[in-house]
């Protein structure tokens, strides 16, 4: 009786080891063996994946696509960083909202007048105010994202009504309320703002 118990325990252990070894192999490796392939069990499976030359090609492809995006939207190279960026071009009068270097939202914008110009440079959103009213000019500034002193990106009903016939007091005015509301909900304090002419 003792010999039968030992033999049973040995067979059970062998079955568990065999099952563990099978589950440790990938489906791709196990499938040919299960289908009765002529492949020897001692032959190592061929690695599945990209050839070594594909990694540099993928990096080159990414660089090319980023260059194409930069040309298409006339983006400043300082916009092409990780994270969220409000990339604002005074020449094209466009704001491109990027996430990890990819354009997510594009909108028309206008800027300050000659006496109150919008500052160029690299900034960070330091404050957000959904229903802001200017204490200096007493004008409504919905969805305001402040980036330099009192200058902010915000919706402007005047821009919506008058277009480029008007100007701001230095802020970046957005014409489309739904687009700026969408971006406002996603931008965080500390996100990058780049204002430039290119």
C-alpha positions, 0 to 999 in steps of 0.5 A: 500500500505504501508503494502505491501511495508513493507512486501516486504522489510521484505521478501527481507531482509530475502532472503538476510540473508538466502543467506548470511548464505548459502554462509558462509557455506562450500560446505561440510556442505551445500551438505548433507542439500541440498540433503535432509539428515536426519541431523538436521539443529541444529546439528553442522557439524563434523570438517574435517581434521587430527586427533590430533595425526596426527600433531606429526606423520607428524613432525616425518615423516619430521624428518625421511625423512631429516635423510634419505636425510642426510644419502644418500648424507652424508650431514653435519647437518649444511646444513639442514637449511631454505633457499638456501645452497651449501653443499660441501663434500670433502670426497664424492667430491659432491656439493649438492645444497639444498633449505629448506633442500631438494636436488635440484641439485648434481654435481661432484667437486674437491678441492685445492692441498696440498699446496693450500687447500680448507678451511672447515667451514660455509661461505656465498656467498659474491660475484658472478661473471659470467665471472670471471678471476683470477687476481692471476693465470690468469685462467678463473673462469666462474660462480664464487660464492666467499665464503672465501677470493679468494676461490669460487665455479666455473666451471673449464674447466681443471676439465672437461678435466682432471678430478681428475688428477688435482687440484685447487688453493683452489677453488671448481671446478665444472665439469658440466657447465650447472649445475653450470650455473643453480645453479649460476642463483639461488644462491644469495649473502648471501646464506650459503656455508658449506665445510666439510669432512664426 
